[in-house]
Amino acid sequence: MGRDYLKERGIADQHIIAETQGDSTAESAGRVAAIMKANGMRTCLAVSDDYHIFRIKQMLGRHGIEVYGSPRQPAQAVSWWQRARAILREVLSYTLWLMGSERLTG
């Protein structure tokens, strides 16, 4: 999805490195950090839902990556309840990650 977004905006394949194997945000963050370090990169721009940016930045930061966040525009309007539920999920996921339950943090 992210790769397609970048390609549609004219970014050439040779400038895109995609992580496609992670099953959770925590796993993906670890894999992205490893890819970045292997390629001599130390900073990145994370693009995701506004309520998800904080957790991504924390997870990549733990791997020594300097992260800037940019919330993407929602694909569709969401209700107050959907947004509240998403934020509560992030709070729970972040708390579990801090406690060491990375497999549960999606």
N, C-alpha and C positions, 0 to 999 in steps of 0.2 A: 504494500500500500504506500509506504513512504517513498520507496524507489520509484514507483509509477508517478507519484506526485512530483518528484524532482525532475524526472525525465520529461513530463508534460510541460515543465517550465524551462526546458532547454539545457538542463545539466547533462553533460555527456557521461556515458557509462564509466569511462575511466576515472571519473571524479566521484563515483558513488561506491561506497563500501557498505553492504547491507548485512545486518545480523538477522538471520532467519530461523535460528534453532532454539532460541530461548522459549521456555514454557511459562515463564512468569516475568514480571517486571524485574525482580531481583536477579534472576538468572540472565535475562537479557542485558541488564546493566553490567554484570560481571563480564559477559562475553564482549560487549561493546568496549569496555575498558581494556580488555586484553587485545582486541583488534587495534584500538587506538595506540596503545603502548607499542605494539609490534610495528606500527607504521610511524612512530615518532610523533604522535599527536598528543597534545596535553589539554586542549580546550575543545568544547563542542557547543552546539546550539541544539537543545532538545525542544522539539515541537510536539505538543500533545494537548489534550484537553486541559483547560485552565486549572481544574481541581487536581490534576494528576502531576503537574509540573513540579511541585514541591518534593514529592516522593522520588521522582526520577532524579532530580538534582541531588538529593541526599544520598541516594544509592550510588550514583556515579562519583559523587564527591568522596565517598568512603574509599573509592579505588584511586583517589588522587587526581581525578579529572576535574578541571575547572569548567563548570557548566553554566551556560546562559539559557534561560527558558523563554519560549515564545508560545503562548497559547494559540491554538488554531481556532478558527471560526467553527462553531457547531454546524454539523451537517444539516440539522433540522432543529426546530424549536423544541425545547424540553419544558415540561411542567415544573412547577416549584417542587413537587414531590420527587420527581425523577432526579432533579439536581441535588436535593437534600439527601436522597438515598446514595447518590454517587459520592458526595462529600463524606458521608458517614462511612462508606466502604473504604475510602482513602484513609480516613483516620484509623479505622480498625487495621487495615493492611499495613500502614506505617508503624503502628504500635506493635503488631506481631513481628514485623521485620526487626524493629529495635530489640525485641525480646529474643531474637534468634530463630524465629519460625519462618524462615525464608520460603519454604515450600508452600506455605499457606497464603502468601501475599500476592498472588496473581499479577 
